[in-house]
Amino acid sequence: MRYSRLADLVRLAMQMQGRADGLSLDDIGQTFEVSRRTAERMRDAIRDAFPQTEEISEPGGRKRWRLPPGTAGRLADPTVDDIAALHRGAELARKSGDLVTATHLDTLSDRLRARLPGKTRARLEPDIAALLEADGVALRPGPRERIPAETLNTLREAILAGVWIDVDHRARASGLLSRNAHLGPLAMLLGEGRQYLVAFSAFAQDVRLFALAGFERIELTDDVFERPEDFDLSAWMQQSFGIWQEDVHDVVWRFTPEAAADARLYMFHPTQVMTDEPDGSLTVSFRAGGLREMCWHLFRWGQQVEILSPDTLRQTMNELNDAAKVKLPH
């Protein structure tokens, strides 16, 4: 039986043409979430459609397949949806303060748009505007930090080059300025609200967070920074709720039956376990630090959520509640 899903085959042809080292059967299976037998049928369908498909043999007998440049012809032309997706990404990057990424996405969009037929280009702008508005991107309100493009560019250059940086950084909480701090940059955490650099601190001999808005000077050095072999950004981030790195706690929340359906739609934490209770309520449990940030999130649920553990989270929530009370005039 031949594999017949045209959309998947077009996407596979694009990937086989776009990757210099081609794709293996394992790559096809993982990308399209299919069995090895189905991956073989997909590969065979591509070879039937494009006899010029190249087979690459690797040590150990493993094989990969690729299409020479230009093989897919007009199949490689971008669609309106492709251009709209780039615009959507650029708008989201702009609203999160990442103007550098937004500019790169705009440039890529312009390059792809130049490949479109004239009639398609003519209807492109209203289509994009409608898609952005439907997504809520164009109208999305909310505060964000403005990070200088020079800061983002310099940090990206350091991360890509794999070098240490010397910085002057002002701490957000205390306002104290640390001069000539020696950091090994690992990644940037961009998005709504505060934005941070994840970096190895030579002084602390550990990975720390540094607010991007706090950098007053950044200089690249010639010293190679070797990323810690045991450092995994995803695993490191899973220790926290949001961005705060603290001692990890066993956290348990219970949402009322009225809020359970809504809460079930949320990914509160990658390690979460959701349990439906007999009375219709929902229990959510996970392991993480960042108690204050948990409280900030829980405020939006009001009386619809109860903190079952840990006690320190309940205490922190009570303290923030007391601090937030405003004495109203008579």
N, C-alpha and C positions, 0 to 999 in steps of 0.2 A: 504493500500500500504506500502510495506517495504522500508526502506531507503537502497540504494544500492551503495553509493559511497564508494568503498573499502578503498581509501586513508584516508578519514575522519574517517572511523570506526577503522582503525588500529591506527590512532593518538588518537582517543578517548579511545581505550583500553589501550594504553600506559599511558594516563593521569589518568585513573581510577585505574591503578595498581600503579602508581608513587606517588599518593597523599593519605596520611594516612586517611584523613577525607573524601575522595571520592569527587564526583561531584554531584551537584544538577542539575535540569532541567534548572535553570537560568544560571548556569555556562556553560552548554553545549550550550545553545542558544547564550550567549555572545561570547564564544570562536569561534564558527563556523558561527556566524552571521545568525542564522536560527530562524524560528518561534518556539513557544512552542510545537506545534503539531509535527514539524519535529524533535525537540529535543527528544520528547517522542518516535518517531519511531527509532531514533538512539539508545536510551537507550534500547529499546526492542530488537533491532538487536544484541546488545552486550549480553543481557541476554540469547538470543536464542543460540548464539555461545558459551557462557561461563556460563553454569548453576550454577557455583559456585559463581556468582556475589553476593556480600553481600549488603543488604539494611540497611541503618542506619537511624533511626528515631530521629529527633531533636525536642526540645520543640516547641510547636505551630503547630505540624503536618507536618513540612517540612521534606522531605526525601532526602537522598544522597545515591549514589551507588559507590562501589569500588570493585576492583579485588584483591584477595589475592596475595602476592608475588609469582612470578613464573608462574602465570596463563597463561600469554601471550606467554610463551615459547620463541621460536626463533624469534617471531615477535618483541621482544625487542632488537634483535641484531642491532648494529649500521650499517648504510650504508656508502658507500664511500662518498656520499654527506654530511652525518653527520660529518665525520672526516674532510673533506675538509672545512666545515663551521667553525669548531673549529680552524683549521690552519689559516683560513682567519681572524678570530677574533683575534687570537694571533698576527698575523703580523700587523694588524691595531693597536692593543694595543702597540706593540713594537715601531711602527713608531710614535705614539703619546706620547711616553715616559713612558707609563705605563708598566714597565717591570714586576711588581709583577703580574698583571692580565695576562700578556702574559705567565708567567711561570705556573700559575694555569691552563690556558687553554691548554698548552702543556702537562701538567701532565694528565689532563682529557682525552685528545686525546690519550695518550699512554694507559690509562686504557681501553678505548673503543676499541682501535685497538687490544688489547690482546684478545678481544672476537670474532674477525673476523676469518673466515675460512682461512686456509693457502693460497689458491689460491687468495683470495681477498686481503690479506695482500701483496702478491707479486706484484700485479699491483697497489697498493695504491699510492706509492710515485710518479710515473709519472703522475697519474691522478690528484693528489693534485697540483703538480707543474703546470700542464696545466690549472687547474681551477684558481689558484692564478694569473697566468700571464694573463689569459683572463679577470680577474677582474681589472687588473692594480695594484694590491696590491704589488706584488713583485718588481715592477719597479717604484713605486710612489716616486718622488723626493720631496724635500721641507725641510725647516728648522723646527726643533722642540727643545724644551727644554729637557735637561737631568735632571730628578729629582731623587735624591738618593732613592734607594729602601727602606732604613731605614725611610725616611720621609713619604713615602706612607704607609708603614706598620704601623707606629706609629699612623698616622692620621686615618687609617682604624680601628685600634684597639680602638681608642678613640670614633669614631663614633658608632661602634657596641656596645661598653660598655656603652655609654651614660654618659661620664664623662667630666668635665672641663679639659682644658690643660693650662699649663703655658709655654709661648714661648718667645724667642728672635726672632724678625722679622725685617728684613731690608726692608724699603719701596722701591719699584722699581723706583719711580719717583724722590724722594729726596735723596735716599741713607741713610737716617737716620735710626738708629737702635732703635727699641722699645724693652726695656728689661722687662721681667716678665709680658708680656701682658696676661690677663686672658681671654681665649676664650672658647666658647661652640661650638664645631665643628658640622656642619650640613650635609655637602656634599662636594665632590670634583668635580670640573669641569675639566675634562681631554680632550685632543684632540690636534689638531694642534695649533702651536703658543704657547702663554702663557697659563699656567695652574694655577688654583686657588682653594683655600679652601673657601667655604661659611661658615661663623661662626658668632655666636652672640658675640659681643664685650662687655665685662663688663664695659669698660670705656665709650664707645659711647652709651651703652644701646640700641643697634640696630644691625641688621644683616649687615655685611660688607664682602668684598672680600679681600683675602690675597694671594698674589702670592706665589705659592708653592716653587719657587726658592729662596724666601726671608727668609725661615725658617732656622735659625742657631742653634736653640735649641728647642726641644719639650719634655715636661715632662707631663705624665699623672698624674692627681691628684686622690684622693679618693672621691672627691666631685661629687655627681650625678648632671648631667646637664639635666634639664627638657626642652625639646624642646618646644618653644612657641606654644601654642595651635592653634593660628591663623596663623601660618606660613605655607605657601604652596609654595614649591620650584618652581613648574611649574608656578604658578601665579606670584611669585617674579621675575622669569626670563623673563616673558612676558613683564615686564615693560621696558626691555632694548632691544637694537639691539646688539646682541652679548652678551658681559658680563658686559658692563658698566652700572652702576646704576646711573641715573641722573633724573632730572625733566622730566616728560612725556610730549611729544609734539604730536600734530596732524600732521602727516607726509603725504605728498602727492608727488609722483613722476609721471612723464609722460614719457613713453618710445616711441620712434619714431616708425612709422609703420614697418620699417626695423628690429627693435629690438624686436618688440612686441611678435612675436612667441617664441623667445628664452626666454624673460623675463617671459612669461606665465608659463614656466616650473619650475620657482623658488618659493620656500617658503621663502620669505624675512622675514616674521614675522608671528607668529601664529594668530594674529588678523587681518591680511591683508584682504582687499577687492579689487578685481580686476574688472575694468570696461573697456569694449571695446568701444572706441570712434568712431564716424562716419568716421573719416579720416583714420582709421586703427591703430591709436596709442592705447596705453594701459596705463590706469591710475591705480596706486597702492597706496592705502591709509591704514594707520595703526596708532596705538598710541604706542609710545615707547620713551625712552631716549637713550643716546649713540650717540650723533651727530657726533663726530669724527670718530667713527667706521663705521657709515653710510657712511661718506665721503670716507673712505678707500675702502669700497666696491664699491661705485659709480665710483671711478676712473677707474675701469676696463671696465665700459660702455662708457667711453669717451663722445663724443658728442651725443650719442644715448639716453641720459636720461636728463630730465629737472626737477629741484627741484621747485615745485609749492609752497610748504610750509613745515616748517615754515621759516620765514625770517632769523632766527638765523642759520638754517642749511645752507642756501644759503651763508650767510656771512662766516660761518666756512669753507665751501668748497672753497670760493674765497681766504681766508687766506692761506689754505693749498696749493692751486694752486700756489699762489705767492711764498710761501716758497719752493716749489718743483722746481721752475725754476732754471736752471743751465746756467750760462753764458758760452757759447761755445767759444773756441779760434778761432781767425780769420784764 
